[in-house]
């Protein structure tokens, strides 16, 4: 474990306490939102990927960009295609997707414990979406938010827990929820990304948060809110980095100094 794991948890733990519902919008039409991002460091490839799109790059030192964003369950046709995708553990993926099936120090999914859970939850499953939804509910209902860990992390006394450590302790913050979820889907043959971004709350407060993305063959990446067990992210969840796990994102959050402002089109 390293110091970066501590930093991500320190800043992301607040989201669970806020517990804002993520299913308050419909899929009838796409309503884009626009944001101005100013940050010392961001991953342009991550920012410019579904459900976001870079509209303008105003500056690069520091970064100043304008993006378009929508809830990840839109467009409805795309989300419907995801729901109809039939599960197949043995799909062969191109290399740039297959890397998100690899185990890491934080997502050590090649474990008898993970195998047992996946075997139990995936039995007789037909659709990939239903399996993902099942894993989300398992993680969100099995893990309890760890306020003591949050305090220790805030004081710099603890690092982020891995998937197996989280499974054993049954407690964690958003990073730990995401680690365990990624272990489950990768074990089941579904590529998964670790995502770091910022949540823009209605009153304007901004907090860092971690969530996941699942790859659906012939459709693309499906972002999911692991901590609350939801199969989509609202348009005010702004993705800044992604990787195989937090370490792969190669950041230290205080170095980002990201400010995000919602703007008119």
ZADO-1210 file (C-alpha; in nm, 4 decimals, padded with zeros to 6 digits):
<atoms>
<atom x="00.0000" y="00.0000" z="00.0000" code="UNK" pos="1"/>
<atom x="00.1165" y="00.3568" z="-00.0474" code="UNK" pos="2"/>
<atom x="00.0423" y="00.7079" z="00.0584" code="UNK" pos="3"/>
<atom x="-00.1811" y="00.7722" z="-00.2412" code="UNK" pos="4"/>
<atom x="-00.4322" y="00.5182" z="-00.1117" code="UNK" pos="5"/>
<atom x="-00.4588" y="00.7136" z="00.2105" code="UNK" pos="6"/>
<atom x="-00.5125" y="01.0432" z="00.0322" code="UNK" pos="7"/>
<atom x="-00.7981" y="00.9232" z="-00.1888" code="UNK" pos="8"/>
<atom x="-00.9871" y="00.7856" z="00.1087" code="UNK" pos="9"/>
<atom x="-00.9388" y="01.0996" z="00.3171" code="UNK" pos="10"/>
<atom x="-01.1131" y="01.3166" z="00.0609" code="UNK" pos="11"/>
<atom x="-01.3781" y="01.0725" z="-00.0621" code="UNK" pos="12"/>
<atom x="-01.5308" y="00.9482" z="00.2647" code="UNK" pos="13"/>
<atom x="-01.7837" y="01.2325" z="00.2919" code="UNK" pos="14"/>
<atom x="-02.0001" y="01.1042" z="00.0060" code="UNK" pos="15"/>
<atom x="-02.1523" y="00.8170" z="00.2011" code="UNK" pos="16"/>
<atom x="-02.2738" y="01.0509" z="00.4739" code="UNK" pos="17"/>
<atom x="-02.4438" y="01.2778" z="00.2191" code="UNK" pos="18"/>
<atom x="-02.6166" y="00.9767" z="00.0568" code="UNK" pos="19"/>
<atom x="-02.7789" y="01.1652" z="-00.2312" code="UNK" pos="20"/>
<atom x="-03.0023" y="00.9423" z="-00.4502" code="UNK" pos="21"/>
<atom x="-02.8654" y="00.8820" z="-00.7995" code="UNK" pos="22"/>
<atom x="-03.1830" y="00.7674" z="-00.9724" code="UNK" pos="23"/>
<atom x="-03.3862" y="01.0861" z="-00.9906" code="UNK" pos="24"/>
<atom x="-03.3713" y="01.1447" z="-01.3668" code="UNK" pos="25"/>
<atom x="-03.5548" y="00.9771" z="-01.6526" code="UNK" pos="26"/>
<atom x="-03.4215" y="00.8221" z="-01.9716" code="UNK" pos="27"/>
<atom x="-03.6762" y="00.9911" z="-02.1987" code="UNK" pos="28"/>
<atom x="-03.4328" y="01.2474" z="-02.3406" code="UNK" pos="29"/>
<atom x="-03.0747" y="01.3610" z="-02.3136" code="UNK" pos="30"/>
<atom x="-03.0277" y="01.6799" z="-02.1153" code="UNK" pos="31"/>
<atom x="-02.6621" y="01.7752" z="-02.1305" code="UNK" pos="32"/>
<atom x="-02.4924" y="01.9789" z="-01.8624" code="UNK" pos="33"/>
<atom x="-02.1785" y="02.1863" z="-01.9200" code="UNK" pos="34"/>
<atom x="-01.8898" y="02.2381" z="-01.6803" code="UNK" pos="35"/>
<atom x="-01.5734" y="02.4450" z="-01.6690" code="UNK" pos="36"/>
<atom x="-01.2844" y="02.2528" z="-01.5137" code="UNK" pos="37"/>
<atom x="-00.9670" y="02.4118" z="-01.3839" code="UNK" pos="38"/>
<atom x="-00.7060" y="02.1725" z="-01.2438" code="UNK" pos="39"/>
<atom x="-00.3308" y="02.1375" z="-01.2112" code="UNK" pos="40"/>
<atom x="-00.3525" y="01.7776" z="-01.3301" code="UNK" pos="41"/>
<atom x="-00.6188" y="01.5725" z="-01.5092" code="UNK" pos="42"/>
<atom x="-00.6283" y="01.2765" z="-01.7486" code="UNK" pos="43"/>
<atom x="-00.7663" y="01.4160" z="-02.0744" code="UNK" pos="44"/>
<atom x="-00.8467" y="01.0700" z="-02.2111" code="UNK" pos="45"/>
<atom x="-01.0580" y="00.9913" z="-01.9050" code="UNK" pos="46"/>
<atom x="-01.2298" y="01.3303" z="-01.9063" code="UNK" pos="47"/>
<atom x="-01.3065" y="01.2962" z="-02.2779" code="UNK" pos="48"/>
<atom x="-01.4822" y="00.9588" z="-02.2487" code="UNK" pos="49"/>
<atom x="-01.8447" y="00.8531" z="-02.2027" code="UNK" pos="50"/>
<atom x="-02.0534" y="01.0161" z="-02.0654" code="UNK" pos="51"/>
<atom x="-01.8338" y="01.3248" z="-02.0970" code="UNK" pos="52"/>
<atom x="-01.6969" y="01.5142" z="-02.3947" code="UNK" pos="53"/>
<atom x="-01.4379" y="01.7907" z="-02.4064" code="UNK" pos="54"/>
<atom x="-01.5833" y="02.0924" z="-02.5869" code="UNK" pos="55"/>
<atom x="-01.2916" y="02.3346" z="-02.5557" code="UNK" pos="56"/>
<atom x="-00.9383" y="02.3284" z="-02.4148" code="UNK" pos="57"/>
<atom x="-00.8723" y="02.6832" z="-02.2964" code="UNK" pos="58"/>
<atom x="-00.5375" y="02.6274" z="-02.1283" code="UNK" pos="59"/>
<atom x="-00.3004" y="02.3461" z="-02.0244" code="UNK" pos="60"/>
<atom x="-00.0898" y="02.5028" z="-01.7439" code="UNK" pos="61"/>
<atom x="-00.3028" y="02.4720" z="-01.5409" code="UNK" pos="62"/>
<atom x="-00.5686" y="02.2881" z="-01.7352" code="UNK" pos="63"/>
<atom x="-00.8798" y="02.4853" z="-01.8182" code="UNK" pos="64"/>
<atom x="-01.1390" y="02.2968" z="-02.0195" code="UNK" pos="65"/>
<atom x="-01.5097" y="02.3004" z="-02.0906" code="UNK" pos="66"/>
<atom x="-01.6913" y="01.9683" z="-02.1009" code="UNK" pos="67"/>
<atom x="-02.0356" y="01.8345" z="-02.1833" code="UNK" pos="68"/>
<atom x="-02.1818" y="01.5707" z="-01.9514" code="UNK" pos="69"/>
<atom x="-02.4990" y="01.3653" z="-01.9226" code="UNK" pos="70"/>
<atom x="-02.6343" y="01.1023" z="-01.6826" code="UNK" pos="71"/>
<atom x="-02.4780" y="00.7676" z="-01.7710" code="UNK" pos="72"/>
<atom x="-02.8146" y="00.5985" z="-01.8321" code="UNK" pos="73"/>
<atom x="-02.8612" y="00.8219" z="-02.1372" code="UNK" pos="74"/>
<atom x="-02.9095" y="00.7869" z="-02.4276" code="UNK" pos="75"/>
<atom x="-03.1843" y="00.5409" z="-02.3459" code="UNK" pos="76"/>
<atom x="-03.1093" y="00.3265" z="-02.6525" code="UNK" pos="77"/>
<atom x="-02.7537" y="00.2681" z="-02.5304" code="UNK" pos="78"/>
<atom x="-02.8725" y="00.1783" z="-02.1810" code="UNK" pos="79"/>
<atom x="-03.1313" y="-00.0600" z="-02.3266" code="UNK" pos="80"/>
<atom x="-02.8562" y="-00.2317" z="-02.5296" code="UNK" pos="81"/>
<atom x="-02.6572" y="-00.2795" z="-02.2089" code="UNK" pos="82"/>
<atom x="-02.9561" y="-00.4421" z="-02.0381" code="UNK" pos="83"/>
<atom x="-03.0003" y="-00.6884" z="-02.3261" code="UNK" pos="84"/>
<atom x="-02.6353" y="-00.7994" z="-02.3406" code="UNK" pos="85"/>
<atom x="-02.6102" y="-01.1722" z="-02.2686" code="UNK" pos="86"/>
<atom x="-02.3483" y="-01.2744" z="-02.0147" code="UNK" pos="87"/>
<atom x="-02.0493" y="-01.4757" z="-02.1356" code="UNK" pos="88"/>
<atom x="-01.7480" y="-01.5182" z="-01.9091" code="UNK" pos="89"/>
<atom x="-01.5243" y="-01.6321" z="-02.1954" code="UNK" pos="90"/>
<atom x="-01.5357" y="-01.3249" z="-02.4201" code="UNK" pos="91"/>
<atom x="-01.2003" y="-01.2349" z="-02.5765" code="UNK" pos="92"/>
<atom x="-01.1201" y="-00.8634" z="-02.5542" code="UNK" pos="93"/>
<atom x="-00.8593" y="-00.6533" z="-02.7353" code="UNK" pos="94"/>
<atom x="-00.5491" y="-00.5726" z="-02.5311" code="UNK" pos="95"/>
<atom x="-00.6529" y="-00.2188" z="-02.4376" code="UNK" pos="96"/>
<atom x="-00.9682" y="-00.3613" z="-02.2767" code="UNK" pos="97"/>
<atom x="-00.8215" y="-00.6888" z="-02.1460" code="UNK" pos="98"/>
<atom x="-00.5811" y="-00.5018" z="-01.9163" code="UNK" pos="99"/>
<atom x="-00.8843" y="-00.4206" z="-01.7009" code="UNK" pos="100"/>
<atom x="-00.9221" y="-00.7916" z="-01.6284" code="UNK" pos="101"/>
<atom x="-00.5822" y="-00.8099" z="-01.4584" code="UNK" pos="102"/>
<atom x="-00.5382" y="-00.8530" z="-01.0817" code="UNK" pos="103"/>
<atom x="-00.3541" y="-00.5790" z="-00.8914" code="UNK" pos="104"/>
<atom x="-00.2216" y="-00.5268" z="-00.5412" code="UNK" pos="105"/>
<atom x="-00.5516" y="-00.3662" z="-00.4410" code="UNK" pos="106"/>
<atom x="-00.7802" y="-00.5893" z="-00.6500" code="UNK" pos="107"/>
<atom x="-00.6531" y="-00.9408" z="-00.5814" code="UNK" pos="108"/>
<atom x="-00.9496" y="-01.1266" z="-00.7283" code="UNK" pos="109"/>
<atom x="-00.7780" y="-01.4638" z="-00.7825" code="UNK" pos="110"/>
<atom x="-00.8844" y="-01.5830" z="-00.4399" code="UNK" pos="111"/>
<atom x="-01.1016" y="-01.8780" z="-00.3300" code="UNK" pos="112"/>
<atom x="-01.3187" y="-01.6334" z="-00.1327" code="UNK" pos="113"/>
<atom x="-01.3866" y="-01.4189" z="-00.4388" code="UNK" pos="114"/>
<atom x="-01.4399" y="-01.7307" z="-00.6520" code="UNK" pos="115"/>
<atom x="-01.6990" y="-01.8602" z="-00.4067" code="UNK" pos="116"/>
<atom x="-01.8957" y="-01.5345" z="-00.4076" code="UNK" pos="117"/>
<atom x="-01.8901" y="-01.5006" z="-00.7847" code="UNK" pos="118"/>
<atom x="-01.9889" y="-01.8646" z="-00.8387" code="UNK" pos="119"/>
<atom x="-02.2832" y="-01.8216" z="-00.6051" code="UNK" pos="120"/>
<atom x="-02.4059" y="-01.4895" z="-00.7460" code="UNK" pos="121"/>
<atom x="-02.3545" y="-01.5731" z="-01.1148" code="UNK" pos="122"/>
<atom x="-02.5338" y="-01.9063" z="-01.1109" code="UNK" pos="123"/>
<atom x="-02.7969" y="-01.9232" z="-01.3894" code="UNK" pos="124"/>
<atom x="-02.7435" y="-01.5559" z="-01.4811" code="UNK" pos="125"/>
<atom x="-02.8476" y="-01.4622" z="-01.8360" code="UNK" pos="126"/>
<atom x="-02.7749" y="-01.0927" z="-01.8753" code="UNK" pos="127"/>
<atom x="-02.4534" y="-00.9086" z="-01.7911" code="UNK" pos="128"/>
<atom x="-02.6460" y="-00.6096" z="-01.6565" code="UNK" pos="129"/>
<atom x="-02.8288" y="-00.8256" z="-01.4014" code="UNK" pos="130"/>
<atom x="-02.5009" y="-00.9754" z="-01.2826" code="UNK" pos="131"/>
<atom x="-02.3454" y="-00.6306" z="-01.2431" code="UNK" pos="132"/>
<atom x="-02.6547" y="-00.5152" z="-01.0536" code="UNK" pos="133"/>
<atom x="-02.6314" y="-00.8214" z="-00.8288" code="UNK" pos="134"/>
<atom x="-02.2648" y="-00.7509" z="-00.7515" code="UNK" pos="135"/>
<atom x="-02.3457" y="-00.3856" z="-00.6765" code="UNK" pos="136"/>
<atom x="-02.6155" y="-00.4812" z="-00.4278" code="UNK" pos="137"/>
<atom x="-02.3903" y="-00.7428" z="-00.2687" code="UNK" pos="138"/>
<atom x="-02.1104" y="-00.4912" z="-00.2103" code="UNK" pos="139"/>
<atom x="-02.3292" y="-00.1997" z="-00.1004" code="UNK" pos="140"/>
<atom x="-02.5228" y="-00.4191" z="00.1438" code="UNK" pos="141"/>
<atom x="-02.2274" y="-00.6233" z="00.2727" code="UNK" pos="142"/>
<atom x="-01.9906" y="-00.3375" z="00.3517" code="UNK" pos="143"/>
<atom x="-02.0558" y="-00.0907" z="00.6306" code="UNK" pos="144"/>
<atom x="-01.9149" y="00.2586" z="00.6217" code="UNK" pos="145"/>
<atom x="-01.6175" y="00.2697" z="00.8571" code="UNK" pos="146"/>
<atom x="-01.6160" y="00.5964" z="01.0512" code="UNK" pos="147"/>
<atom x="-01.3213" y="00.4859" z="01.2644" code="UNK" pos="148"/>
<atom x="-01.1204" y="00.4079" z="00.9517" code="UNK" pos="149"/>
<atom x="-01.2197" y="00.7464" z="00.8142" code="UNK" pos="150"/>
<atom x="-01.0775" y="00.9161" z="01.1237" code="UNK" pos="151"/>
<atom x="-00.7560" y="00.7126" z="01.1037" code="UNK" pos="152"/>
<atom x="-00.7191" y="00.7897" z="00.7352" code="UNK" pos="153"/>
<atom x="-00.7780" y="01.1574" z="00.8042" code="UNK" pos="154"/>
<atom x="-00.4930" y="01.1462" z="01.0582" code="UNK" pos="155"/>
<atom x="-00.2716" y="00.9566" z="00.8133" code="UNK" pos="156"/>
<atom x="-00.2672" y="00.6424" z="01.0278" code="UNK" pos="157"/>
<atom x="-00.4083" y="00.3960" z="00.7733" code="UNK" pos="158"/>
<atom x="-00.3897" y="00.3108" z="00.4038" code="UNK" pos="159"/>
<atom x="-00.6665" y="00.2133" z="00.1641" code="UNK" pos="160"/>
<atom x="-00.7775" y="-00.1463" z="00.2117" code="UNK" pos="161"/>
<atom x="-00.7602" y="-00.3945" z="-00.0739" code="UNK" pos="162"/>
<atom x="-01.0568" y="-00.5979" z="-00.1972" code="UNK" pos="163"/>
<atom x="-00.9771" y="-00.8974" z="00.0253" code="UNK" pos="164"/>
<atom x="-00.9067" y="-00.6783" z="00.3277" code="UNK" pos="165"/>
<atom x="-01.2415" y="-00.5075" z="00.2719" code="UNK" pos="166"/>
<atom x="-01.4199" y="-00.8396" z="00.2359" code="UNK" pos="167"/>
<atom x="-01.2667" y="-00.9592" z="00.5620" code="UNK" pos="168"/>
<atom x="-01.3369" y="-00.6428" z="00.7614" code="UNK" pos="169"/>
<atom x="-01.6750" y="-00.5765" z="00.5931" code="UNK" pos="170"/>
<atom x="-01.6061" y="-00.2063" z="00.6316" code="UNK" pos="171"/>
<atom x="-01.4603" y="00.0711" z="00.4190" code="UNK" pos="172"/>
<atom x="-01.4960" y="00.3966" z="00.2288" code="UNK" pos="173"/>
<atom x="-01.5842" y="00.4522" z="-00.1381" code="UNK" pos="174"/>
<atom x="-01.2403" y="00.3302" z="-00.2504" code="UNK" pos="175"/>
<atom x="-01.2804" y="00.0024" z="-00.0620" code="UNK" pos="176"/>
<atom x="-01.6331" y="-00.0522" z="-00.1966" code="UNK" pos="177"/>
<atom x="-01.4960" y="-00.0021" z="-00.5476" code="UNK" pos="178"/>
<atom x="-01.1981" y="-00.2348" z="-00.4937" code="UNK" pos="179"/>
<atom x="-01.4246" y="-00.5206" z="-00.3873" code="UNK" pos="180"/>
<atom x="-01.6702" y="-00.4642" z="-00.6710" code="UNK" pos="181"/>
<atom x="-01.3890" y="-00.4649" z="-00.9280" code="UNK" pos="182"/>
<atom x="-01.2574" y="-00.7906" z="-00.7839" code="UNK" pos="183"/>
<atom x="-01.5992" y="-00.9499" z="-00.8341" code="UNK" pos="184"/>
<atom x="-01.6576" y="-00.8355" z="-01.1912" code="UNK" pos="185"/>
<atom x="-01.3027" y="-00.9146" z="-01.3066" code="UNK" pos="186"/>
<atom x="-01.3311" y="-01.2620" z="-01.1572" code="UNK" pos="187"/>
<atom x="-01.6554" y="-01.2975" z="-01.3548" code="UNK" pos="188"/>
<atom x="-01.4761" y="-01.2018" z="-01.6773" code="UNK" pos="189"/>
<atom x="-01.6087" y="-00.8448" z="-01.7001" code="UNK" pos="190"/>
<atom x="-01.3422" y="-00.5751" z="-01.7483" code="UNK" pos="191"/>
<atom x="-01.3581" y="-00.3039" z="-01.4833" code="UNK" pos="192"/>
<atom x="-01.1995" y="00.0402" z="-01.4302" code="UNK" pos="193"/>
<atom x="-01.1342" y="00.2343" z="-01.1113" code="UNK" pos="194"/>
<atom x="-01.2566" y="00.5932" z="-01.1524" code="UNK" pos="195"/>
<atom x="-01.1719" y="00.9051" z="-00.9522" code="UNK" pos="196"/>
<atom x="-01.3729" y="01.2223" z="-00.9942" code="UNK" pos="197"/>
<atom x="-01.5628" y="01.4930" z="-00.8152" code="UNK" pos="198"/>
<atom x="-01.9257" y="01.5067" z="-00.7128" code="UNK" pos="199"/>
<atom x="-02.0888" y="01.8482" z="-00.7551" code="UNK" pos="200"/>
<atom x="-02.3537" y="01.8785" z="-00.4844" code="UNK" pos="201"/>
<atom x="-02.6669" y="02.0916" z="-00.5344" code="UNK" pos="202"/>
<atom x="-02.5454" y="02.3570" z="-00.2911" code="UNK" pos="203"/>
<atom x="-02.2191" y="02.3830" z="-00.4850" code="UNK" pos="204"/>
<atom x="-01.9964" y="02.1810" z="-00.2524" code="UNK" pos="205"/>
<atom x="-01.7457" y="01.9578" z="-00.4323" code="UNK" pos="206"/>
<atom x="-01.5991" y="01.6342" z="-00.2983" code="UNK" pos="207"/>
<atom x="-01.3722" y="01.3700" z="-00.4449" code="UNK" pos="208"/>
<atom x="-01.5288" y="01.0302" z="-00.4993" code="UNK" pos="209"/>
<atom x="-01.4411" y="00.6887" z="-00.6412" code="UNK" pos="210"/>
<atom x="-01.6645" y="00.4665" z="-00.8531" code="UNK" pos="211"/>
<atom x="-01.6297" y="00.1988" z="-01.1225" code="UNK" pos="212"/>
<atom x="-01.6865" y="00.1356" z="-01.4917" code="UNK" pos="213"/>
<atom x="-01.7770" y="-00.2031" z="-01.6434" code="UNK" pos="214"/>
<atom x="-01.7090" y="-00.2882" z="-02.0071" code="UNK" pos="215"/>
<atom x="-01.9987" y="-00.4273" z="-02.2111" code="UNK" pos="216"/>
<atom x="-01.8908" y="-00.5823" z="-02.5412" code="UNK" pos="217"/>
<atom x="-02.0266" y="-00.4010" z="-02.8512" code="UNK" pos="218"/>
<atom x="-02.1626" y="-00.1193" z="-02.6317" code="UNK" pos="219"/>
<atom x="-01.8793" y="00.0337" z="-02.4285" code="UNK" pos="220"/>
<atom x="-01.8124" y="00.1368" z="-02.0696" code="UNK" pos="221"/>
<atom x="-02.0945" y="00.1405" z="-01.8148" code="UNK" pos="222"/>
<atom x="-02.0249" y="00.3662" z="-01.5115" code="UNK" pos="223"/>
<atom x="-02.1753" y="00.2485" z="-01.1811" code="UNK" pos="224"/>
<atom x="-02.2033" y="00.3972" z="-00.8316" code="UNK" pos="225"/>
<atom x="-02.0737" y="00.1158" z="-00.6133" code="UNK" pos="226"/>
<atom x="-02.1156" y="00.2666" z="-00.2696" code="UNK" pos="227"/>
<atom x="-02.4897" y="00.3244" z="-00.3125" code="UNK" pos="228"/>
<atom x="-02.5422" y="00.0193" z="-00.5351" code="UNK" pos="229"/>
<atom x="-02.6720" y="00.2085" z="-00.8409" code="UNK" pos="230"/>
<atom x="-02.6150" y="00.1164" z="-01.2047" code="UNK" pos="231"/>
<atom x="-02.5501" y="00.4704" z="-01.3252" code="UNK" pos="232"/>
<atom x="-02.3891" y="00.8033" z="-01.2340" code="UNK" pos="233"/>
<atom x="-02.5652" y="01.1446" z="-01.2600" code="UNK" pos="234"/>
<atom x="-02.4304" y="01.4234" z="-01.4803" code="UNK" pos="235"/>
<atom x="-02.2859" y="01.5971" z="-01.1740" code="UNK" pos="236"/>
<atom x="-02.0402" y="01.3147" z="-01.1168" code="UNK" pos="237"/>
<atom x="-01.7365" y="01.4424" z="-01.3101" code="UNK" pos="238"/>
<atom x="-01.4694" y="01.1883" z="-01.4052" code="UNK" pos="239"/>
<atom x="-01.1101" y="01.3123" z="-01.3857" code="UNK" pos="240"/>
<atom x="-00.8939" y="00.9955" z="-01.3777" code="UNK" pos="241"/>
<atom x="-00.9293" y="00.6221" z="-01.4365" code="UNK" pos="242"/>
<atom x="-00.7096" y="00.3132" z="-01.4272" code="UNK" pos="243"/>
<atom x="-00.6790" y="-00.0499" z="-01.3223" code="UNK" pos="244"/>
<atom x="-00.6861" y="00.0666" z="-00.9599" code="UNK" pos="245"/>
<atom x="-00.6111" y="00.3821" z="-00.7647" code="UNK" pos="246"/>
<atom x="-00.2358" y="00.3336" z="-00.7890" code="UNK" pos="247"/>
<atom x="-00.2635" y="00.3021" z="-01.1670" code="UNK" pos="248"/>
<atom x="-00.4314" y="00.6434" z="-01.1813" code="UNK" pos="249"/>
<atom x="-00.0897" y="00.7784" z="-01.0768" code="UNK" pos="250"/>
<atom x="-00.2075" y="01.0828" z="-00.8829" code="UNK" pos="251"/>
<atom x="-00.1975" y="01.2474" z="-00.5452" code="UNK" pos="252"/>
<atom x="-00.5276" y="01.4247" z="-00.4951" code="UNK" pos="253"/>
<atom x="-00.3949" y="01.7465" z="-00.3359" code="UNK" pos="254"/>
<atom x="-00.1823" y="01.7991" z="-00.6470" code="UNK" pos="255"/>
<atom x="-00.4956" y="01.8198" z="-00.8626" code="UNK" pos="256"/>
<atom x="-00.6503" y="02.1283" z="-00.7033" code="UNK" pos="257"/>
<atom x="-00.9567" y="02.0837" z="-00.9234" code="UNK" pos="258"/>
<atom x="-01.2315" y="02.3431" z="-00.9415" code="UNK" pos="259"/>
<atom x="-01.5449" y="02.2588" z="-01.1386" code="UNK" pos="260"/>
<atom x="-01.8164" y="02.5111" z="-01.2187" code="UNK" pos="261"/>
<atom x="-02.1440" y="02.4428" z="-01.3996" code="UNK" pos="262"/>
<atom x="-02.1829" y="02.6849" z="-01.6914" code="UNK" pos="263"/>
<atom x="-02.4314" y="02.7664" z="-01.9647" code="UNK" pos="264"/>
<atom x="-02.3991" y="02.5984" z="-02.3010" code="UNK" pos="265"/>
</atoms>
